[in-house]
Structures are given as C-alpha cells and as structure tokens.
Amino acid sequence: MENSKLTLFEKYNIPVPRYTSYPTVPFWDNSTYSSQGWSKHISTLDEGILSEKGISLYIHLPFCESLCTFCGCNKRITKNHQVEGGYIDSVLKEWALYLALFQHKPLIKEIHLGGGTPTFFSAENLSKLISKILANARIDSDLQMSLEGHPNHTSEEHLNTLYNLGFRRISYGVQDYDPIVQKAIHRIQSFEQVQKVTKMARKIGFNSISHDLVFGLPFQNIHSIEDSIAKTVALAPDRISFYSYAHVPWIKGTGQRGYSEENLPKNTEKRALYERGKALLEAAGYLEVGFDHFALPKDGLFKAMENKSLHRNFMGYTTIASQTLIGLGVSAISDGSGAFSQNVKVVEEYESLLSKGILPVERGHFLTEEDKIIQQQIMNLMCRFETSIEKHPQMTEVISRLQAVLEDNLAVLEGTTLKVTPEGIPFVRNICLGLDAQYWDKVPKYQVFSSAV
C-alpha cells in the first residue's frame, strides 16, 4: 500500500457516525419528543405513505445462547427458551398498538428479523410471529423478507418454515474463520457448519444468501483475512458485508472487554486488512456497494446501486425505499416519515409496558425542515456518492468543512454538486460529516462514535 494512502487513513481515522439516519441518535432532540407526540404522528400518516408507498418492518429478537464479545447489538444472553413465548406475544401486542394508530391498512413491503439471534426462537414461534403480523396487513406482491442467521443455531426446520412464510434472503454471521480470532470473540463455528447451512438454504430455495465478515477483530492479520475470504468465496454467497469492527466498550461495557486493546490491529494495519480483503473480493467478481458491502453483479443490491434506487435506513443498505420503517421489539428504532423513535432497551420493561397497553418507546426526534434537507443530502452521498448541497442551511460552513477532503481528492465540488471520488469511497462517512449540522452544532466532548477506519 502506498505511503500517501496510509497517511490519509491516519488523517481520517476519527470517530464518525455510520449514518443509518440523520440526525444520528446521539443528537436527537428528546426535549420535543414524547410518546404521545409519536403516537399522534403515526396516526396522521396518510394513505399515500401507508398503503401506496408501503412500510418496512424491523423486528428485534434479542436472545442469544452465548455472548460474542465483539458484538455491539442489544442482546440478552440465556439458554432458557421459555422466554420465547412471552416475548413473541409482546411483539404482537406492539404491532396491534400500531395497527390501532394507523388510519389506513398498511402495505408491508419488507420484513427483516434481526438480533440477537433470530433463530434462537423455535420455527414454530417464528411462524406464529410472522403469520399473525401478515394476517393484519396488506402484502406487497414483491414482499422482501430476510433474517440474520447464526450458523450454529439455524436448522433445516427453521429454513423450511421461513421459506414457506415467504423469506428468500438470509445473512449468516461468519466474522472470521481463524480459530484464534474465534476464541477471542467467543464465536466458535467451523467452515463445515457454515457450508452446511449455506448449501441448505440454497437447496430449500433462498435466492439471496449473504455472509457477514468483520475486519479489525483481535488477533486478525493478513493471513486470517485471506483465509476467511477464500473460504467465503468458495461458498459463493450473493452478498458479502465486510464491516469494520466498531470497538465501543464505553457503550457496551464488559461485553467488548474480552481481550486487550493491544490485541486489536491499529490504524493503517487495520485498514490494510480491508484493502487486502477488498482486492480479493473484487478479484472473485464481487462489486462494492455503498461502503462495506459487496455483491455479485446479478444481485438486487448491486442492481439497486446501478439504477440509483439504493436506500439506507436503520437496517443498513436495502433495495426497498419505503419512507416508513416500524421497529418492533426491545430497543428497535422506527423511522416514521419525519420522526424517529426508539423502544426501551430492557426486555422486562418492554414486556411490562405492553402488558399495560402502552407503546414501549423511550426517546426520539421530530425532524425539522432543515433536518429533512440534510437527511436527503447525506442519504444521496451514502447511496449514490453525490448530492447537491445548494439548499443546505449551512452551505458556506459546509464548503469550509469540506476543504480537507477536496484537497485530498476524496471528493470534488462542481458548482453546488458534491461528488465522492473512487479514492474517497472508503471515507464517505468523513465526507458526510462535513454536512452534519447537528454534529457541528453540538460537537461531542467525549468519544461517542466508533472510528472511521
């Protein structure tokens, strides 16, 4: 790798939001938010949003049988599967509360099961959950249904049941195949097991299979990345997510203290892992989509980027550009076409509120007109690598803040059109930061976000 490139990585390796939303969660204005205001907002969504453009559903299933020490998700570690029934009932109660608020029967365009480990739940309970949700809504003719699967906890019964319900996409969390890395992150799974569940899903009929890999994990090196990608490519998943490990122990506590800071690849060493991985993926025919995602040319995610319909929300990149995302389950986040809301984060509190018929929200943000302008501009950069900054409320300041990335040829400004260069794609989050008025109005006094590299 060229020294100049290494210098850029060092220069831009600062804490930066991932921009699955704007404003980002730490800058939500909770002073103007209330559960009553959120409910009123949802009740005023018009038929065009609910029944014509349709909605996405994200369902958070938080339970895992063991703790992966790299994980930053909201999860509950337990081997007690008796928790399944009560939690499923609570999610269905939450959905019923939303149905009561909607003035029009919603058209569901997308459902994603995240976690946690969705396949912690039995096939029977997952069937109950999805069947009852679909029974009370209109179903889009091209409904997209996906889930995150743990290779060690995904059975043939799970896959058959979910396929029969309409699921066609599954993402397996692989992370890394090196046994030393797996031991450090407490995620032990063999290549043979991943191969088994990948082939099983493909045989049953899943037409989009994704593998998630992470770079920057403890004890990772070039050899382990090369080996993990070689094994991954051998299974030919349709999509590959190649994420930067987000080390945020100040948020997740002891869960991300299962190893020493000294065991983590640093700065240019970490970025070298990404560059090597990217080169291998591209050599195998995978094309970069947005940042940290790769797909085969035939896959819908790449096609969406090509035809400029790629969308980004709290679930990450998606081919479904619905304006409304309803998050069900503990800690789930909703995007209600002009307002954000997040559920309480503790399972017992979540279930208790729903047992009383109370929507389990705890914080959120109502977007101002300025927020909406910047939200669209950042979305354009993240999904299409260009945007007009003409209507940005702080355009003069934005141009000033972008001077460094412009001088480093990470972006170019043609009139008021900002374009990310090919060299700038790994730094697209840094470029978005220049437009982030909320961040610059309230610069954090301590580290809130993970580093860009």
MARTOR-175232 format. One record per residue: residue in three letters; x, y, z of N, C-alpha, C in turn. Coordinates in steps of 0.02 Angstrom, whole numbers, plus 50000, padded with zeros to 5 digits. Layout:
BEGIN
ALAXYZXYZXYZ
...
REM end
This chain:
BEGIN
MET500424994050000500005000050000500445006250000
GLU500245011249961500635017349955500645021250020
ASN501215024450034501285028350096500775033950099
SER500625037150040500145042650040499465040250062
LYS499275034150042498635031350062498625029850136
LEU499175027350161499225026050233499145032650271
THR499425037850246499375044350279498655046750281
LEU498285045650227497575047650225497185043750278
PHE497315037250283496955033250332497095035650403
GLU497715037450415497885040150481497535046850493
LYS497515050950443497215057550448496465057250462
TYR496125052550429495395052350433495125047050481
ASN495575043950519495345038850567495105042250631
ILE494525045450626494225048950682493545045950697
PRO493265047150756492585044550770492065047950725
VAL491695043850689491205046350639490575042150643
PRO489985045250636489355041250634489335036550574
ARG488925031350578488845026750522488295029250474
TYR487925034250494487415037450453486895032550425
THR486615028650471485995025050454485395029650465
SER485515035450492484985040550499485305047450502
TYR484905052550492485095059350508484475062850535
PRO484535066250593485115066450637485265059550666
THR485905058550683486105052250715485845052150787
VAL485765046150814485425045350879485695049750935
PRO486355050650943486585054850999486365062150994
PHE486135064350935485935071250926485185072150918
TRP484805067050936484085067850936483885072950989
ASP483365076750975483105081751022482535078551061
ASN482715075551117482205072251158481765077151196
SER481975083451199481575088451235480915089851201
THR480875088751136480255089951099479875083451085
TYR480165077751107479875071251093479465068751152
SER478935065151137478535061751189478195055851156
SER478005050951196477655045151168476985047251139
GLN476665052351171476025054851145476125058151077
GLY476675062051071476815065351008476965060350953
TRP477345055050970477495049750922476855046250899
SER476425044550946475795041250929475375045650883
LYS475345052150899474955056750857475255057050787
HIS475915057250784476255057550719476075051350677
ILE476115045550707475955039250671475225039250648
SER474785041950689474075041950672473905046750616
THR474375051250598474245056050544474585054050478
LEU474925048350477475225046050414474675044850363
ASP474765047650303474215047250255474235040750216
GLU473715039750177473635033550140474185032550089
GLY474445038050062474985037550013475595034350043
ILE475745036050106476325033250140476205026050162
LEU475625024750193475495018150222475285012950171
SER474845014850126474525009850084474765009850012
GLU475095015249990475345015449921476095014349919
LYS476475018649955477195017649957477385011750001
GLY476985010450052477085004650094477605005750149
ILE477645000850194478085001450252478564995450256
SER479104996550293479574991150310479484989550384
LEU479604983350401479584981250472480264978350490
TYR480534980850546481124977750576480904974850642
ILE481054968450654480854965150717481474962950753
HIS481584965650813482184964050851482054958250898
LEU482424952850888482374946750929483024946050968
PRO483054948051031483694949551064484064943651095
PHE483754937751098484054932451138484614928751101
CYS485144927051138485704923051114485884918051168
GLU486134912251148486334907251197487024908651226
SER487434912451190488104914051216488294921051192
LEU488764924151228488974930951213489564931051164
CYS489474934551108490034936051063490324942651086
THR490964942651105491244948451138491364954351091
PHE491314953351025491394958950978490744962550967
CYS490184959750989489514961950968489304968351004
GLY489054973150965488804979450993488044979850994
CYS487704974350979486974974350975486664973751044
ASN486024975651048485644974651110485434967351113
LYS485684963651163485534956551167485434954451239
ARG485124948651247485034945451312485304938351308
ILE485784936751349486104930151348485724925351394
THR485474919851365485114914951405485054908451366
LYS485034902951401484884896451371484174894251387
ASN483804898551420483114897151439482634898951382
HIS482414894051346481984895351288481254896451308
GLN481114896151373480444897751396480284905151385
VAL480804909251373480684916451363480374917851295
GLU480384913051250480164914351182479434916451177
GLY478994912551208478274913651201478054920451225
GLY478284922451284478074928951311478324934751269
TYR478934933951242479214939351202478834940051136
ILE478684934451103478304934551041477624937751052
ASP477304936051107476644939051123476704946551131
SER477254948851161477354956051171477454959651105
VAL477834956651060477944959650994477274960250957
LEU476864955150962476214955350929475754960550960
LYS475814961551026475424966951059475654973751033
GLU476314974551024476574980850999476314982150929
TRP476314977150887476064977850819475324979750820
ALA474944976750866474224978350872474124985650891
LEU474574988350933474514995450951474644999950891
TYR475124998050849475245001950788474655001450739
LEU474384995450732473804994550688473224998950710
ALA473144999650777472605003950803472735011350789
LEU473375013250783473545020250769473485021950695
PHE473645017150652473615018350580472905019950559
GLN472825025050518472165026850492472015022950427
HIS472515019550401472415015650340472785009050348
LYS472525003750318472834997250324473514997350289
PRO474054995750324474714996450294474874991150242
LEU475264993050193475534988550143476244986850164
ILE476374980550180477044978650202477464976750141
LYS478034980250134478484979150077479114975250097
GLU479264975350163479904972450184479854970450258
ILE480114964550274480164962350344480874959650355
HIS481184962050408481854959450424481874957450497
LEU482114951450511482204948950579482934949850598
GLY483054953850650483734955050674483804953150747
GLY484404953850772484504951850842485144954550871
GLY485394951050924485194944450945485274939050892
THR484934933550907484934927850863484214926050847
PRO483944928250789483254926550773483114919050775
THR483604914950755483484907750755483604904650824
PHE483684908850875483624906550945482904904050955
PHE482434907450922481724905750928481574899450887
SER481104895450911480914889450875480574891250810
ALA480584886650763480244887750699479504889050711
GLU479224885550759478504886350774478354893550798
ASN478774896150842478654902950868478774908250814
LEU479274907150771479384911850716478794911750668
SER478514905850656477934905250613477334908950642
LYS477234908250707476694911750741476774919350734
LEU477374921750745477514928950741477364931650672
ILE477664928750621477594931350553476884930550527
SER476574924850539475904923550515475404928650542
LYS475464930250606474994934950636475124942050614
ILE475744943750601475894950450575475614951250505
LEU475714946250463475484946650394474724946350389
ALA474404943250438473674942450436473314949050445
ASN473654954150471473324960550486473594966250444
ALA473814964550383474074969850339473994967650267
ARG474064972450222474094970950151474804968950134
ILE474894964150090475544961450074475744963550003
ASP476314966749996476554968749931476694962549888
SER476564963149824476674957349780477404955449775
ASP477844960149792478564958849791478854959549862
LEU478484957049911478704957449981479394954449989
GLN479864958250020480544955950033480594954050106
MET480784947850120480834945450189481524942450200
SER481854944650254482544942450266482664941550341
LEU483184937950357483364937050428484114936150435
GLU484344937350496485034936050514485064929150547
GLY485494924850522485534918050548486204916550579
HIS486204913350636486824910850667486944903850639
PRO487524902650607487644896150577487554890250625
ASN487714891250689487654885750737486944884750762
HIS486504889350748485824889050776485294889850723
THR485444887950662484964888250608484854881150581
SER484254878550590484114871650572483734871250506
GLU483694865250479483304864150418482574865950430
GLU482334864550491481634866250507481534873850505
HIS482014877550533481984884850529481914887150457
LEU482374884650415482404887050346481784885050307
ASN481544879050315480934876950280480334881050302
THR480274882150367479714886050393479724893150367
LEU480304896250371480364903250349480274903850273
TYR480534899050236480434899150163479684898750147
ASN479324894350180478614893550168478214899750187
LEU478494903850233478174910150252478324915650202
GLY478834914650159478994919650109479694922450113
PHE480104920150161480784922650167481204919850109
ARG481614924350080482044922350024482764924650034
ARG482894928550086483574930850097483794929450168
ILE484394926850176484664925550243485394927950244
SER485584930850300486264933250310486574929350368
TYR487114925850354487464922050406488054926050434
GLY488084926550499488634929950532489234925350536
VAL489734926550494490334922350493490894925550533
GLN491014931950522491524936050555492234934150534
ASP492484928250552493164926150535493224918750549
TYR493624915150508493694907950517494314906050559
ASP494734910750575495344909250613495154906950683
PRO495374901150706495194898650773495424903050829
ILE495994906550820496234911050873495774917050878
VAL495564919850822495094925450822494424923250850
GLN494184917450828493544914950852493544914050928
LYS494084911450954494124910551027494104917251063
ALA494454922251036494474928851067493794932151069
ILE493404931251015492744934551012492184929951035
HIS492364923951057491884919151084491354917451032
ARG491574916250971491124914450916491434908550879
ILE491334902550905491644896650877491164893350828
GLN491354893350765490944890050714491414887850657
SER491324881850634491774879050584491554881050513
PHE492024880650468491864881650397491344876550374
GLU491434870350398490974864950379490254866550399
GLN490164869750458489484871450480489194877050437
VAL489604882050422489364887450379489204884750309
GLN489624880350285489504877250220488844873450220
LYS488714869850274488114865750279487484870150276
VAL487464875550317486854879550319486774883850256
THR487344885650224487304889450161487004885050106
LYS487264878950100487004874450049486284872550063
MET486114871850128485434870050146484944875550126
ALA485134881850139484694887450121484614887850045
ARG485154886750009485114887149936484684881549908
LYS484754875449936484354869749913483614870849926
ILE483454873849983482744875050000482444880349955
GLY482854885049930482584889949883482744897149899
PHE483134898549952483334905449966483754907949907
ASN483564913749880483904916049820484394921749832
SER484464923849894484974928849911485274927049978
ILE485884924549975486234922450036486824927050047
SER486874929650107487404934450124487834931650180
HIS488474933150178488924931550233489214938050260
ASP489224938750326489494944650358490204943050383
LEU490684947150361491374946650385491544953150420
VAL492014952850467492214958750505492974959250502
PHE493224965250489493954966350492494114970950551
GLY494694969950580494894973750639494774970150704
LEU494614963650700494504959650760495164957950794
PRO495154956250858495774954550893496134948750860
PHE496794949450855497254944350829497184943350753
GLN496774947250719496724946550646497374948950613
ASN497534945750557498104947850517497944946550444
ILE498394948350400498274947550329498124940250312
HIS498484935550343498384928450328497674926350346
SER497424928350405496754926250426496214929350381
ILE496324935550358495854938650312495844934850246
GLU496444933350220496484929750157496144922950161
ASP496254919450217495964912850226495204913350232
SER494954918250271494234918950281493884920750216
ILE494194925150176493874927050113493914921350062
ALA494454917650062494494911850016493944906850031
LYS493834905450095493304900850115492614903650098
THR492534910150109491894913250094491744913050020
VAL492224914949979492134914949906491984907949880
ALA492264902949912492154895949891491414894049897
LEU491054897349944490334895949953489894900449910
ALA490194905349876489844909649828489214912849854
PRO489224916149912488634919849933488484925449884
ASP487844927449879487654932749832487894939649856
ARG487914940549922488144946849951488644945350006
ILE489094950050016489574949550072489614956350105
SER489494956550169489614962550208490304961950239
PHE490704967150231491394967050256491474973150302
TYR491254972150364491194977650411491834979050449
SER491924985350465492444987350513492194985850583
TYR492594982450622492414981250692492354987850729
ALA491764988950758491644995150796491794993750869
HIS492374996150892492574995050961492295000651004
VAL491744999051040491405004251080491285001651151
PRO491804999651187491704996851254491405001751303
TRP491475008351289491175013351334490415013151330
ILE490135010151276489415009451269489195002551293
LYS489564997351272489344990551284489674987251345
GLY490104990751380490374988251443490814982151434
THR490764977451480491224971751481491154967251421
GLY490604967651385490494963351327491034964351274
GLN491334970251271491874971451223492544972151259
ARG492614968951316493244968851352493494961751359
GLY493314957451312493534950451315494234949451290
TYR494594955051276495274954751251495594961451264
SER496234961751259496594967951273496584972551212
GLU496604979051224496654983951170497264982451126
GLU497774979751157498394978351121498304972751070
ASN497774968751077497654963251031497304965450967
LEU497094971750963496714974250905497194977250853
PRO497104975550789497504978850737497344986250736
LYS497854990450730497764997650737497835001250670
ASN497445006450662497515011450609497695008450541
THR498305009750516498485007550449498504999950444
GLU498684996650499498684989350499497974986750488
LYS497494989950521496794987950514496544989450443
ARG496724995250417496494997050351496804992550297
ALA497404990150310497724985450263497324979050258
LEU497004977050313496574971150311495994972250263
TYR495704978250266495144979850221495374980050149
GLU495924983350136496164984050067496314977150036
ARG496624972750075496764966050050496114962250039
GLY495664962750086495014959350079494634961850019
LYS494614968450010494254971349953494554968849887
ALA495214968749882495544966449821495364959249805
LEU495344954949856495174947949846494444947149825
LEU494004951049856493294950649839493174952949767
GLU493494958349748493414960849679493704955949629
ALA494254952849647494554947849602494094941849593
ALA493674940549642493204934949639492544936949605
GLY492494943149582491894945249546491384949149586
TYR491554950849648491094954749690491224962249679
LEU490694966149677490744973249666490524977049728
GLU490874982449744490724986349805490064990049797
VAL489654989649849489004993049851489014997649912
GLY488945004249899488995008849955489685008049986
PHE489705007750052490345006050084490234999950128
ASP490714995950135490744989650172490244984250151
HIS489974984850090489544979650061489804977749992
PHE489744971349975489934968849909489394964149885
ALA489294963849819488784959449792488994957149722
LEU488734951449703488824949149635488414953549588
PRO488624954449526488264958949480487534957149470
LYS487344950749479486654948649469486214950049529
ASP486514951849587486134952749648485754959349648
GLY485174959349679484754965249681485064971249714
LEU485514970249762485824975849797486274979749749
PHE486664976149709487084979649661486664983049607
LYS486144979549584485714982549533485384988949558
ALA485194989049623484894994949651485385000849652
MET486024999349665486515004749663486615007249592
GLU486615002549545486695004349474486135008849449
ASN485515007149468484955011149443484755016849490
LYS485185018149540485105023749587484475023249630
SER484265017049646483695016149691483905013349759
LEU484565012649770484815010049834484585014649891
HIS484395011549947484135015350004484525013250066
ARG484525017650116484865016250179484425018350237
ASN484355013950286483975015650346484305012250406
PHE483935011750461484225008950522484435001650513
MET484194998250461484394991350448485024991050405
GLY485244996850379485814997050334485584998150263
TYR485954995450214485774996150144485204991450127
THR484734993850085484164989750066483934991849996
THR483594987349962483324988849896482624991849901
ILE482344992049961481654994549971481685001649997
ALA481435006349958481485013449977480845015950010
SER480555012150056479955014350090480115020050138
GLN479655024850144479775030650187479695029050260
THR479325023750275479165022150344479435015350364
LEU479815015250417480075009050447479815008750518
ILE479455003450534479205002350602479644997050635
GLY479954998950690480364994250728479974991250785
LEU479924984650786479584981050839480094977250881
GLY479984976950946480434973350990480864977951031
VAL481174975151081481584979051128482134982751090
SER482224989051105482744993551077482654995151003
ALA482144992550970482054993650898481925001050884
ILE482175003350826482095010350806481625010750747
SER481185015750749480715017050695480875023550661
ASP480745023850596480805029950556480105031150528
GLY479755035950557479055037150539478945042750491
SER479345043250438479245048450387479225055350419
GLY479785057350448479825063950479479925063750553
ALA479965057750581480085057050654480415050350667
PHE480855050250718481175044150740480945042450810
SER480955035950825480765033750893481125027250908
GLN481365026650971481695020450991481345017551052
ASN481275010851052480965007351107481445006751167
VAL481155005351224481545004151285482014998251272
LYS482554997951310483094993151295483114987051341
VAL482674986851391482684981151438482064976851426
VAL482164970351417481624965851399481054966251449
GLU481204966151514480674966151564480254972451561
GLU480574978251550480204984551544479774984451481
TYR480054982051427479694981551363479054977351372
GLU479124971451401478554967051409478044969851459
SER478294973251511477844976151561477414981651531
LEU477724986051492477344991551461476804988851415
LEU476974983851376476494981051329475934977251364
SER476084974351422475554970951460475024975951484
LYS475224982351487474764987751508474484991551448
GLY474634989251389474384992551329474724999051312
ILE475354999751335475735005951324476275004751271
LEU476315009151221476835008651171477515009451205
PRO477985004851195478605004651236479165009151210
VAL479005015351191479515019951165479825023951222
GLU480455026051213480775029851266481125036151242
ARG481305036651179481625042651155481525043351080
GLY481635049351054481545050250982481705057250960
HIS481495058850899481655065450870481155066950815
PHE480895073050816480465075450762480895079850716
LEU480935077850653481385081350607481115088250588
THR481565093150589481395099750564481465099750488
GLU481245105150456481315105650384482055105550364
GLU482485108850405483205108650392483475101550398
ASP483245097950449483455090950458483305086950395
LYS482705087950367482485083950309482925085350248
ILE483125091550240483565093250183484235089750190
ILE484525090150250485185087150261485125079550260
GLN484585076850286484475069550285484505066950213
GLN484185070350167484185068050097484875068750066
GLN485225074150083485895075150055486375069750079
ILE486345067950143486775062750169486575055950140
MET485925054750133485695048550101485975048050031
ASN485965053549993486225053549924486965051749923
LEU487355054549970488065053049972488185045749990
MET487815043150039487925036250061487715031050009
CYS487205032649969486935027849922487145029049849
ARG487285035449831487435036949761488085040749753
PHE488405042349808489065045649808489065052549776
GLU488485055749774488465062649752487825065949777
THR487835072549784487235076249804487335083549789
SER486775087049783486805094349779486785097049850
ILE487225101849865487215104949931486915111949929
GLU486585113549873486325120349862485855122549917
LYS485415118149941484915120149990485145118950062
HIS485755116850071485995115550140485975122150180
PRO485675121950239485595128150278486265131250301
GLN486805127350299487465129850318487965129050261
MET487755130650199488165128950141488865131950145
THR488925138250168489585141350172490035137450220
GLU489755135650278490135131750327490305124850300
VAL489835121850263489955115250235490555115350188
ILE490575120250144491145120750097491795121550135
SER491785125450188492385126250229492585119650261
ARG492095116050288492245109650322492475104350273
LEU492305105050209492495100150159493175101350127
GLN493495106850145494115108750111494635103150114
ALA494705099950169495215094750176495075088950128
VAL494455086550125494305080850081494345082850008
LEU494205089149993494275091549924495005091949904
GLU495425094449949496135094949935496465088149929
ASP496195083249966496475076449963496165072249908
ASN495745075549866495425072249808494985066249829
LEU494685066849888494195061849910493505063649884
ALA493415070049867492785072449839492945078349794
VAL492485079849748492545085749706491895089649711
LEU491955096149705491365100549708491305104049640
GLU490785102249604490665105249538490055109749544
GLY490185116349552489635120849569489395119249638
THR488765117149644488505115049710488395107549713
THR488675103849664488615096549664489245093449694
LEU489155089849749489715086549783489745079249761
LYS490315077049736490395070149712490975066849749
VAL490855060749771491375056849803491785053549748
THR492445054149751492885050949702492965043549720
PRO493205039549673493345032449690493805031849750
GLU494305036349755494765036149812494415038049877
GLY493855041749870493505044149929492995039449958
ILE492825034149921492295029549945492435026850015
PRO493045024650031493165022250100493065027650153
PHE493045034050131492995039650178492325043250172
VAL491825039850143491185043150131490865045550197
ARG490975041950252490705044250317491035050850337
ASN491685051550325492025057750341491745063450299
ILE491585062050235491315067150191490615069250215
CYS490215064350234489545065950262489595070250324
LEU490115069250363490205073050424490225080550410
GLY490485082450352490515089450334489825092650327
LEU489315088550312488635091050303488225090550367
ASP488495087250418488115085550478488055091550525
ALA487545095650514487455101850553487365100350627
GLN486995094950643486875093250713487535091850749
TYR487975088150716488625086450746489015092850761
TRP489065097350712489485103250720489175108350767
ASP488515108150775488195112550823488295110050895
LYS488425103450903488485100450969489065095550970
VAL489655097850953490235093350948490325089551013
PRO490345082851011490405078851073491045080551111
LYS490975080751177491565082051220491935075551236
TYR491645069851218491955063451230491785058951171
GLN492115053251165492005048951106491325045651109
VAL490935046751056490265044051050490235038650996
PHE490605039750942490565035250884491205031150878
SER491145025550841491745021650826492155025150773
SER492785023250767493225026550719493065024550648
ALA493225029150601493045028150531493425022350500
VAL494045021350519494465016050490494355009550527
REM end
